[in-house]
Amino acid sequence: MTRLTRLPGWRRNLLVSAVAVGVFPSLLACSGGSGSDRAPVVVIGVDGMTWAVAEPLMNAGKMPNLQKLVDNGVGGVVRTDLPTFSPILWTSIATGTRAKQHGIAYFSEMGANGQPKPGGLPYTSNCRKVPAIWGLAGENDRSVDSVAWWVSWPAEEVPNSRIVASYAAQAQALMLWKPLVHDEGIPSLTYPDWLQEDIAPILADGHPSGPLVQQYNQRFGSVPTDWQFAFELDRFFRGVYHADQTHQDVFLKLLEDDGPADLNLVYFGSADVSGHYFWRYRQPDKFKYQVPAAHVERLGQHIDKAYEQLDVWFGEIMAKLPTDATIMLVSDHGMVASNLDAPQHKQSGGHDGAPPGTMVLSGPMVNNRGLLPQGKRLLGGIYDVAPTLLHWLDLPSGSYMEGDALRQHMTEAWQVEHPALPAKDYRQGFRAATSPLVPGEDMNQGFIDALNELGYIGEDNQPQTPPPTGDPKQADLIQDPDGTK
Ligand SMILES: [Zn+2]
């Protein structure tokens, strides 16, 4: 919450390096704490979460923590943009800008012709052309904890921050869980560097054959190996579950070690991936082919269980926060049944048409309106997230950002106490963007192979209908090469 409360963890490590390089006097000068009594801001990013799944669960008492968030604020939907590729949208959420401005145009490098470059490398944080919210907050004396945000590797050196980077959510199967990879050490996985050692045991537990296997089996059950197709989907989903549980454990550790920072961010992928893979089993009547009853019985609850697990994680996070925390739960888009006549397509849930995502704003300074009625749920757009977070942190919005702070959802009293500040151009002096980096030998090909296998890119995953061209402002920017994801 304040820098002061973060000192014990920082001090230990700062002391070591400060003594080593003989800068002890400057340590004393900067260790006084800001004395800020600012309530912590917490962002829970939930990829692909939709009320179509969450609302019935919440009404049945199966997402009690989501219910608490909604009861303590306002729940609705957030408008998104096309194309709905995670690296683009989560970077837009973190920067308040469109892909054209932030420069993350796809999973891997785009060519000048608007098509992915053959052999192009996955985008990395150094490719981003504008500062992200963690940089804006940290550079302006707000403390930050950020875990697993898209395109955050290499972890940026942001003052007052602890960053656990992700190369790409799917690639975490390769980046984070492989003991070999981990033992070799991924450079710049965290900032500061020492944090990597602190979280190493948690990363090790996330290994594909580690203790989370049992945990997953208890919650989701297992799939017979001779159900080859369903078995594969389950296998992919396990990877995402391992990643989410691992990131949750890392996030909780950060919250525990030094208390919440001024700004805390965490990302979860399992609502999106369960939706992609298991929609046909949850809602078989929607599809133009027969889904075997035995498979429906075994896999029909997977999406709901994934949401219930997310709710457990929400509750664990909420338990670590003071009552005055301001929480934003936000999705990059929603999810609907898709590829209705393509039984061999790995993805039976999708978001090509950019269905709106879920948004909940929660805390004592949010107007308490509960879950808004269907048809009247629009709270804002993804470009409003960064300006809103800045405003909550008492910082000016970015003059170049596409959206606006969602002041209308805050209480009258808060609005009076927190007048909008004149916008600022944070791009001034921001480092130049550079080409993608690769964390280790062969990792880029591993990433591309993994995405291919997971059904996100590649020739095996051609959609049955062309993707929508969508917003004309976006149409010239990016052509969806494969129409997937
Ligand atoms: Zn998705």
Boltz pocket constraint, residues with backbone or C-beta under 6 A from the ligand:
constraints:
  - pocket:
      binder: B
      contacts: [[A, 48], [A, 84], [A, 272], [A, 273], [A, 276], [A, 351], [A, 485]]
      max_distance: 6.0
